[in-house]
């Protein structure tokens, strides 16, 4: 999924992975092409909302989900797609590394609707834990010349 297919696949990964915010949270977008994306978050103590037990604050899964869903929309249209709306349902507490996958389910010229799933990998033969599901709406019409989003972020 991550090859540069004329829609900026490698540029999209670079754009998302050079974000200071995603760097702060240890979020990495690992794949982005053809309206699909995947990413991961390396869980650590800084993500926890509880001092006695490592349980991720809800914004951690939300940030991963929105980042990966945004990468899917961006991979479809070839330029950054600002979030218009995003909703998430939390299904279980996150206590370890997370993986998210997203897919554009509709692109209508002005906006794209993207579904995303966040799971905690169980490893071995155990079942993965579904942590959250979300749906985002992203602006896919042309951005104004002075928009702060640009795949070329410079050095």
N, C-alpha and C positions, 0 to 999 in steps of 0.2 A: 503494500500500500504506500510506501514512502518514496517511490521513485518520482523524479520530476517528469510528469507526463504532459507538460505544456500548460498546466494549471498551477504551476508553482509549488509542487509537492515538497521539494527540499526547502524552498523559500518559506513555505508555510510552517514547516517544522522549526526552521530557524527563528521565524517570527515568534512563534509560541514559546519556544524554549529559551529565548533571550529576555523574557519578561521578568523584571525584578520581583514582581509579586509571586509569580509561579516559582521562581528560584527560592524565595523566602519560604514557601510551603513545601519545597521538594517535589513539585509537580513536573513531570516530563511528558510531553506529547510524543508518542513513539511512532505513530502512523497517521497519515492524512492524505487521502486521495479519493476521488470519485464520490464525494458526499458521505464518506465514512471516515472515522478517526478512532484512535485508541490512545490511552495514556495511563500513567501510573503515578502513585504518590507513595513515597517511602515514609512510612509512619515512624514518628519518634515522639519523645516526651513533650516536645513543644506543641504538638497537635492536641494534646489531652486537655479536657475541660475538668479533670478530676485529679487532685494531688495524690490520692491514695491508690488509684487504679488507672491504667492507661486506657482511656475511652476518648475517642476523637470528638471534638466540638463539632456540631452540625455543619458549621461553615466550611470545614475541611472537605467533606464529601461534596458539598455544594460547589466549592471552588473547582474541584477536580471535574465534576460533571459539567459545569458551565464552560470550562476551558476546553474539554474534549468535544463537547457539542459545538462550540464556536469553531473549532478546528475542522469539524466535518462540514459545516456550512461554508467556511472559507475555502475548503478544498473543492467544493462544488462550483463556486463562482470565480475563484482565483484572486480575490482581494479580501481584506479584513471585513468581517461582518459583525457590527456591534450588536450586543444583546438588547432586544426590545423587552422581552418578558421571559421569565424562567420560573418554573415551579418544580418542587421536588417533594417526593414522599420518602420518608425515612423508614426503613424496614427492620433494621437491626443495628445495634451499636457497632462502630468500627473500632477494632483494637489492634490492627496490624496493617501491613501494606495493602493498598487498594489499587484496583484496576478498573478503568472505565472504558466502555465502548459506546460509540454513538453513530447514528445513521440519520441522514436527512430523509424524512418521510413525505415531505411535500415542499416544492419550491414553486412559488407563484409569481416570480418576477420582482415583486417588491420585498417579499419576506420568504424565509425558509423556516419550516418546522422541523425540529430535530428531537428524536428520542434518544435517551442515554440511560445506561445501566451501570451502576457501581457495585462491584463485588470485592469481597475479601477472599483471596485465594487460600484454600485450606491446605493445599499440599498433599502429598502422598495419595491415598485413595479416598480421603474424606471429601465431602461435598463442599463446594464453595459457599460462602455466606453472602446472600443478597443483602446489600447494605442500603441501597437507595435506587429509585428510578426517578427520572426527571424528563421534562419536556421544555425545550427552549424555542423561542421565536427570535430570529435574527434578521437584520436589515440586509437585503441583498440587492437593492437598487443602487445605482451609482452614488458614491459618496461625494460630498462637495470637495473642491480643491483644497480647502483649508481644514479638512477633517484630520484629527490627530492620529488616525490609524493609517499605517503604510507598511507594506511588507518589507520595504527597504528602510530599516531603522538606523542605518549607518553604523559606525563603530563607536 
